[in-house]
Amino acid sequence: MFKAILLNRINKTTHAELLNLDESQLPEGDVEVRVEYSTLNYKDALAITGRGAIVKNWPLIPGIDLSGIVESSTHPDWQPGQRVVVTGWGLGEDRWGGLSQKARLKSEWLLAIPEAYSSLQSMAIATAGFTAALCVMALQRHGLKAGEGEILVTGAAGGVGSIAVALLAGLGYQVSASTGRVSEADYLHTLGASHIVDRAEFLAPGKPLQSERWAGVVDTVGSHTLANACASTRWNGAVAACGLAQGADFPATVLPFILRGVTLYGINSVYIDNNTRRVAWDLLAKHVDAAKLQPMIVEIALSEVIEYAPQLIDGKVRGRTVVDVNR
């Protein structure tokens, strides 16, 4: 038996419960993992509360991330005792995820945890950090170099934003962190932000073309925030968009793209090949020191997840929410 959060759909309503399940209920897979830690992400919170159409198969264990130890494997690449991390691949959406003490997975989904990080620290990174790394890699491929101008990070006190600030600062970029919580200024400076920008500057409709400021942008917010960020990005700049905390709409014009040559990169971290995943994790391990992760971590128990999820959706949570599934 093992404990897990199980989601069921009853009369068009999502019901989340912490239950004891039998290992025979686990889905097919060639590697079994004893889960140590998972996370609570925005997508997980939407699934647990039923506020978003995240779950595609019922019943389902939520949790798009997990880290743990291989217990058994029929695949030669993975042996009992190895420390592994899994993010994406449909976990917590159409496949049973990480908010559980046990997982049975396909071997091709697993990565070895970098030596720089513990199992807990790997979940401080997880999907949020991996997504942040993909955003930064897009800016790098575009040709943006440290010292060439400010990089704006929106939703900077959130999970993706926090890691993006730390990674960009670790790479030597000048980071401007946008947040609506002025109380988080010290936290963001600790991560490496040079300037704090009030998110109110971006929330309302703005001019389609604004004063050039940003060399690049990592946007986790969407809607008017993304439109205003694009409108104030300078000539030949780049914007990496990966979130929709403000909304999925994009109330913008083509002017920044055709008059300034701004490029908008869309970032999706779910189905990315493992070679790219390794590059991203190596970048994080090299430039985001484990000690910098500690201020980001809010650790909760598996038994607290259901009650905690609405707080995350409402923007009341800083940094990365890591879940100890064994308490």
Sequence and secondary structure as in RCSB ss.txt:
>XXXX:A:sequence
MFKAILLNRINKTTHAELLNLDESQLPEGDVEVRVEYSTLNYKDALAITGRGAIVKNWPLIPGIDLSGIVESSTH
PDWQPGQRVVVTGWGLGEDRWGGLSQKARLKSEWLLAIPEAYSSLQSMAIATAGFTAALCVMALQRHGLKAGEGE
ILVTGAAGGVGSIAVALLAGLGYQVSASTGRVSEADYLHTLGASHIVDRAEFLAPGKPLQSERWAGVVDTVGSHT
LANACASTRWNGAVAACGLAQGADFPATVLPFILRGVTLYGINSVYIDNNTRRVAWDLLAKHVDAAKLQPMIVEI
ALSEVIEYAPQLIDGKVRGRTVVDVNR
>XXXX:A:secstr
 EEEEEEEEETTEEEEEEEEE GGGS   SEEEEEEEEEE HHHHHHHHT SS   SSSB   SEEEEEEEEESS
TT  TT EEEEE TTBTTTB  SSBSEEEE GGG EE  TTS HHHHHHHHHHHHHHHHHHHHHHHHT  TTSSE
EEESSTTSHHHHHHHHHHHHTT EEEEEES GGGHHHHHHHT SEEEETHHHHS   SS    EEEEEESSBHHH
HHHHHHTEEEEEEEEE   SSBS     SHHHHHS  EEEE   SS  HHHHHHHHHHHHHHS HHHHGGGEEEE
EGGGHHHHHHHHHTT   SEEEEETT 
